[in-house]
Amino acid sequence: MPRPAPTSVSGRPPAPLALTMGEPAGIGGEIALMAWLRRREQRLAPFFVIDDPARLEALGRRIGLQVPVRAIAAAAAAAVFDSALPVLPLALPAPVEPGRPDPANAPAVLAAIDRAVQLCRSGEAAAMVTNPIQKRVLYGAGFHHPGHTEYLAELAGGTARPVMLLACPGLRVVPVTIHCSLRDALARLSTALIVEAGMIAAAALSSDFAIAEPRLAVAGLNPHAGEGGSLGREEIEIIGPAVEELRRQGIQVAGPAPADTLFHAKARLRYDAAICMYHDQALIPLKTIDFDNGVNVTLGLPIVRTSPDHGTAIDIAGTGQASPNSLIAALQLAGEIAANRAAGAPAGSTLRSA
């Protein structure tokens, strides 16, 4: 069932959402077109795309979508959203061929992200939603961040370390270590890092998800959560002390728990977010449970940012086969988080939906 569109506590319409182009040779453009076509069915808040209007018009014709596109200034998005897809124009230096990323367009991809951050910080956009980027193409253009999350933290000027939360209906997960090898993740893992992730996650569950009393579950690292130290001592020396410190900070927290029993349906009823030790420990269960509707949320920023929890899908770009479901979920959640922050959530709410 579609979520209700967010409303403004002031009585004025909320600012629109800014959607970045992502990798132009990927599926970002076509899922943006598809999302707009489902705007009424899904009760989407007004959004605009930072992209080249001519490119999106050509892409719509290529995949057989009847989507009127209108170039706008950011403030005009809501006025035209019902009748046309609003696009804040951003020129691409090189022609775009779906499935064939061109490094010449990398500066425009980054410029779209930069512009969305600026609009969120000025209040002209309520939140930003980022279409997937092709990091290897950006690296060739001098991009030096591991991913969107770290780049946004630098742009937005947040004081806290950015933390990734992945959400789908029924599960939220927070990886303590993110874009690094498993070997590096083990080397970086520390009690302080786990505590920081848990504190940021608990605060966001309250302010962004309107959960009055957040409950965290902390996953162990080793099989059977270390089996009392016989299968590894990280639970005793690193993770357990972090759980105790979170408890001392007044957070409802359980663990360290064996990761292989933490994500079945009954277990998921006991917590609002699971704190996981490394990337795949968090993302494998979420994508297995609901691959098409996962949303990536960046916590610890002064702005709201969500993203579809999938990549650029270069192999099917330009074919019309891509599913817009994750983007639709990201747009819906961005609007909800922005509305919750504006309303000063939780105000006694016990809402626990993802």
Buried (B, 14 or more C-beta within 10 A) or exposed (E): EEBEBBBBEEEEEBBBBBBBBBBBBBBBBBBBBBBBBBBEEBBBBBBBBBBBBBBBBBBBEBBEBEBEBBBBEBEBBBBBBEEBBBBBEBEBEEEBEBBEBBBEBBBBBBBBBBBBBBBBBEEBBBBBBBBBBBBEBBBEEEBEBEBBBBBBBEBBEBEBBBBBBBBBEBBBBBBBBBBBEEEEBBEEBBBEBBBBBBBBBBBBBBBBBBBBEBBBBBBBBBEBBBEEEEBBBBBBEBBBBBBEBBBEEEBBBBBBBBBEEBBEEEEBEEBBBBBBBBBEBBBBBBBEBBBBBBBBBBBBBEBBBBBBBBBBBBEBBBBBEBBBBBBBBBBBBBBBBBBBBBBEBBEEBEEBEB
